[in-house]
Amino acid sequence: KDIVGLDYIDSGFYNYKHNYLGLLKDNNIYKYDLFTKTLGPPIIYTKYFNGIKNNKSIKTLFYFNNLVYIFIENTILTYNLNKDAIINEYESGELFEKIPENIDGIFINYNDINQNNPIPYIYVLKNKNYYKYQYIESKFKFIESNIFKFEHKNIILTNNTRYKFKKDGVYRIYLVGGGNTYGGKGGLIFNDYNLKKNDI
């Protein structure tokens, strides 16, 4: 509520191409612009996602590889925001290997590094368990399942900051350059490094 002004949301997606959050609440989509920090009016999801025929509730959704994946019961619709059209409709098991029925949520886990692979793992949640997937050839391959515990592993450093690493490990370091009002959208690059304790 303190960030976007809504007391709760059912699900949502981050459109990293256009820097906004699509927030689902009571079958309405609210568009929160991260640049202007403004929340748009509610739009019923059947109007926001052009061509959806049924009026059943969306369970969850996420944005990945230029598509929004919309979960309605055990069906997944893939939606292209640029074309403003449904691309495909699948039974959930067609896209996600070993996916449980009636999942609670789904998200891209940027804290779980797939070393030297820019495509992150996808986490499906059901009854406090996670189901971990890797995107391979337009499908989501099951990797493992276990009890889900969120670990916040990100550290944000400003320019000209020295940081001493506290333990050995693989670290993904992102460099972010901001755009500006009069042109340019900024940029982001990253690489994976094997670092030792006390490396600076």
N, C-alpha and C positions, 0 to 999 in steps of 0.2 A: 504493500500500500504506500509506503514511504517513497518508493521509486516511481511507480507508474500511476498511482492513484486508484487502483482497483483493490478491493479488500481480499480477493482471492482469484485465482485462475484455475481452470481445469487442465490446461496444457498450453503449449505454445511452440514457436519456432523462431530461430534467429536467422534472418535473411542477411547473411554476411556480404552479399553482393551489393545490397542497397541500404545496409546499416539500419534496419528496423526490426522490432520484435512483432510477430503476429501472435496475439494473445487470445486464447479461446476461453470464453466464459459463458455458460448457459447457451451454448450453440451459436454464440455471436463471436465474430472476430473483431478485435480492437487492434489497430495498428499504432505502435508506439515508436516514434521517430527518435532514434538515439542521437541524432545531430542537433535537432531543435528541442529535444526532451519534451515533446508534446504527444498527447494521447488522442487519437482520432475517435470519431463516434462509432457505436456498435453497428456492425453489418452482419445480418444473419448469414451463416456460413454457406447456405445454398446460393446466395447472391454474390458472396465474396469469391467462392470457387465456382466459376461458370460451368454449367453442364451437369452438376450433381443432381440426380433425380430423386433419390430417396430422402426422407426427412428423419431418419434415425440419428441418434446422438453420435457425435464424434467422440471416440474414446480417448485418443491421443494423436499427436502428429509431430513430425520433425522435418527439417529442411536439410537436404543432402544432395550433393552432386547436381545442383540446379533444379531439383524437384522437391515438392512437398509430398511427403508420404502421409496419407490420411487413413487412420484406422477407424473403421466403423464395424463394430462387432468383430467377426473374423475375416473381414474383407479389407484389403488395402487398395486405395486409389492413389495413383501417382499423378501429380498435377504440376504442369509447367507454368510458373508465374509469368514468364516472358511471353509465352503464347496464349496465356489465359485460357488454358484448356486441359481437360483430363487426357492423360497420355495412355493410361492402361488401368485395368482393374484385375486384381489377383485375389485368390484365396491366400490367407496369410502364410500358409505352409509352402506355397509356391515360391515366395521370395525369401522367407526366413526359415532356414533349416531348424527343426526341433523347437519351434516357437510354441509356448503354451497358449491355451485359449484365453480370451478375455484378459489381455495384459493390463497392468496398471499404468504403465508409462514407458517412454522410450527417449533416449537422448544420446548425443555424441559425447563421448568421454575423452576430452582433450588431456586429462591428467594421466591417462594410461597410454604411455608412448609405445607405438609400434615402430621399433627402431629402424631408421633409414627408410621408412615408408610414410609418405605425407598423408595417406588416407587414415583417419582415426578409427578406433574401434567404436562400435555401436552397442549400447547397453539397453536391453529390454528388462523392465522390472515387473515382477509378479510376486505378491505375498512376501515382500522383504528379501527376495532372492533376485540376483541378476543373471541374465543370460547374455553372454558376450559374443559379438559377431564381428567378422571381418568381411569387408565388401570385396568380392572377387567375381569378375565377369558378370556384372549386373545382378548378382544374387548375394545374399548375406549368409556366409558360412558360419556355422556354430563352432565356437572355440571352447567355451567352458561355462559352467554355472556354479554359483556359490551364494552365500549370504552377502548382501550388499552393505558395505560400510563406506561412506563418503570420506575420501582423504583429499584435503585441499593442499596441493603441492606447489602452487604457483607463487612466485616471488616477483614483484614488479619493482624494477630499478629505474631511476631517472638517469638522464645523461650524466656522464662523468662521475659515475659511482663505481667504487671498488667493492667487490663482493668476494668473500672467502667461502668456498664450498665446505660444507660440514661433514660430508661423507663421500666415499667412492660411489660412482654410479653413472648411468647414462642420463644426460641432461639435454633437453630440447630448448634451445635458446632462440627466442623470437626477437627480431628487430622491427620496430614499428615506426613508420614515418607518417605524420599527419598530413592531410590535405589542407586546403584552405577555402575560404568562401568564394574566391574569384577563379578557381580552377584547380584541377588535380584532385584525385580522390585519396591520395596517400598511398601507402604501400606496406606490405608485410613480407618478410622473408624469415626462414628459420633453417637451422641445421641441428643435427644430433652430435653430441660430443661425449666421449668417455673421459670423465674427469676424476681426479683423485682428491681425497680429503686435503684441505688447505690450499688447493689450487686457487689462484686469484684471476 
